[in-house]
Amino acid sequence: MPPSNGPAIRLPKQWSRHVRSAIVHAVSMASVAFIATLARAENRFNDRIRVQAEHERREREVALLIEELRSKDARMERLAAQRRPHYPPIERLAILELRAARSWSLAQTARRLLVTPLSVATWTNRLDDEGPDALVQLGSP
């Protein structure tokens, strides 16, 4: 039975029944191979779209996080450095690790994290002199 949307293909009547059947099967297999190839191509195309959409979602999330940090920094900058909340000892160590990972100077670290360069220098000296335990250790009254 020919497809309703395509032309009818007439096979020669002198061909044997086996030959005509083989031709129909060959055309059918070619059609299946074409559809499988098309489906595979569409899935690859969809993967690219999915990857692009995920990339755009991540870029938007990064932009929102940057804006969130900007807002928090703007609020803290309105306070004098001495009136800002102090970083707990474990955060001080994390800041020094971030400074090392980013290769920031004292001034860059202080500016980025809204502390004075003297604070960062003090933390660094304590870390160098006494090790990480001294920096994290809470002072006794």
C-alpha positions in Angstrom: 0.0 0.0 0.0 1.7 3.3 -1.1 1.9 6.1 1.4 -0.9 8.6 1.0 1.4 11.6 0.7 3.9 10.2 -1.8 3.7 9.1 -5.4 2.8 5.4 -6.1 5.8 3.4 -7.3 4.9 0.8 -9.9 7.2 -2.1 -10.1 7.5 -4.0 -13.4 5.0 -6.9 -13.7 7.5 -9.2 -15.2 9.6 -9.1 -12.0 9.1 -12.1 -9.9 7.3 -11.8 -6.6 10.5 -12.3 -4.6 12.3 -9.5 -6.4 9.4 -7.1 -5.9 9.3 -8.1 -2.2 13.1 -7.5 -1.9 12.8 -4.0 -3.5 10.0 -3.1 -1.1 12.0 -4.3 1.9 15.1 -2.5 0.7 13.1 0.8 0.4 11.6 0.2 3.8 15.0 -0.4 5.4 16.3 2.8 3.7 13.4 4.7 5.2 14.1 3.3 8.6 17.8 4.2 8.3 16.8 7.7 7.2 14.4 8.2 10.1 17.0 6.8 12.6 19.6 9.2 11.3 17.2 12.1 11.4 16.2 11.3 15.0 19.9 11.1 16.0 20.6 14.4 14.4 17.6 16.0 16.2 18.8 14.7 19.5 22.3 16.1 19.0 20.7 19.4 18.1 18.6 19.3 21.2 21.7 18.5 23.3 23.4 21.6 21.9 20.3 23.7 22.8 20.2 22.1 26.3 23.9 22.9 26.8 23.4 26.4 25.6 20.4 26.9 27.8 22.3 25.6 30.8 25.2 27.9 30.1 22.8 30.9 29.9 21.2 29.8 33.1 24.6 29.7 34.9 25.6 33.1 33.5 22.3 34.6 34.8 22.9 33.0 38.2 26.5 34.4 38.3 25.1 37.9 37.4 22.5 37.6 40.2 25.2 36.6 42.7 27.4 39.4 41.7 24.5 41.9 42.2 23.8 40.3 45.6 27.4 40.8 46.7 27.5 44.3 45.4 24.4 45.2 47.4 25.9 43.6 50.6 29.2 45.4 50.1 27.5 48.7 49.5 25.7 48.4 52.8 28.8 47.4 54.7 30.9 50.2 53.1 28.6 52.8 54.7 30.0 51.7 58.1 33.4 52.8 59.3 35.9 49.9 59.2 36.0 49.8 63.0 32.2 49.5 63.3 31.8 46.6 60.9 31.3 43.1 62.3 34.6 41.3 62.9 35.3 38.1 60.9 35.4 35.0 63.1 38.8 33.2 63.3 37.8 30.5 60.8 36.7 33.1 58.3 40.0 34.9 58.7 41.8 31.7 57.7 39.4 31.3 54.7 40.2 34.9 53.7 44.0 34.2 53.8 43.5 31.0 51.7 41.4 33.0 49.2 44.2 35.7 49.1 46.8 33.0 48.3 44.6 31.3 45.7 43.9 34.7 44.0 47.4 36.1 44.5 46.0 39.3 45.9 48.1 41.9 47.7 47.3 43.1 51.2 45.5 46.1 49.7 43.5 44.1 47.2 42.4 41.6 49.9 41.4 44.4 52.2 39.5 46.3 49.5 37.6 43.1 48.3 36.6 42.0 51.8 36.0 45.4 53.4 38.7 45.2 56.1 41.8 47.3 56.7 45.1 46.3 55.2 46.5 46.2 58.7 44.0 43.5 59.7 45.1 41.3 56.8 48.7 41.9 57.7 48.1 41.0 61.3 46.3 37.8 60.3 49.1 36.9 57.9 51.8 37.5 60.5 50.0 35.4 63.0 49.6 32.6 60.5 53.3 32.8 59.5 54.5 32.9 63.1 52.2 30.5 64.9 50.5 28.4 62.2 46.8 28.0 61.3 45.9 26.8 64.8 46.8 30.1 66.3 44.7 32.0 63.8 41.6 29.8 64.4 42.2 29.5 68.1 40.0 31.8 70.1 41.7 34.0 72.6 41.2 33.3 76.3 39.9 36.1 78.6 
